[in-house]
Amino acid sequence: GTDPRYEAAPLYVVRHLMRAFFGSADAVTSRAHRSQIHEATSMAPRLAAPLLELLDQDPNDPDWEGLEPSIRQQRLVESVIYVLHATSQRSPILLVIEDMHWIDPTSRMLLDDVIATLGSARIAVLVTFRPGLIHDWSALAHFNSVRLDPLSTRATEALLNGLLGSHGSLDLLKER
């Protein structure tokens, strides 16, 4: 999920997502992970450098180093989209983004681009956000929205009793 503490950290969510995608909660530092990235981009080798840099690795690519920042940003978008689409051809993908309202602006732009390209790909994106988040996804043919209203007091009590039990010592906790 996203976190308000990292709202200003560029690409925090995308970095977290790609680390999870390549099987590492921490920085991708092992040769195996570098190899995974190169394998995932084998049909488009120029797309490895943006992912390596995103995951705190030296891309060791002079062509990448010489690119303007705007081109590097676009290449990163292409890399993420490429890897997701290529992987979805082998197996369906579910991306879960919690609390989209806290996302950093750079991750938001990249995820908007990913969502716009889904079309018939075997990728589902589940996004949670508070009312008021503005997006352009509703214009996309592959977009569906499900609004979840807040639970009533009675439903909340039933949920908490089911999860925590009904012992009186929990009443103060449940009131919060």
VENHUVEN-V536926 format. One record per pair of residues at least 4 apart in sequence whose ideal C-beta (glycine too) atoms are under 6 Angstrom apart, sorted by the first residue. I is the first residue (numbers start at 1). GAP is how many residues later the second one is. Records with the same first field share a line. If there is no record, write none. Layout:
I=GAP, GAP
This chain:
1=97, 98
2=11, 97, 100, 101
4=98
6=6
7=95, 97
9=95
10=94, 96
11=4, 95, 96
12=92
13=90, 94
14=93, 96
15=39
18=36
19=5
22=6, 11, 14
24=4, 9
27=29
28=5, 27
37=11, 14, 15
38=10
40=43
41=6, 7
44=38
47=32, 35
48=4
49=10, 12, 15
50=25, 26, 29
51=28
52=5, 7
53=6
59=5
67=4, 5
77=33, 36
78=4
81=33, 36
82=4
84=39
85=36
88=5, 33, 34, 35
92=30
93=30
94=30
95=30
96=30
97=30
98=30
100=27, 29
101=28, 29, 32
103=4, 5
107=4
115=10, 22
118=5, 24
119=23
129=4
137=6
138=5
151=4, 5
160=4, 14
161=5
164=6
170=4
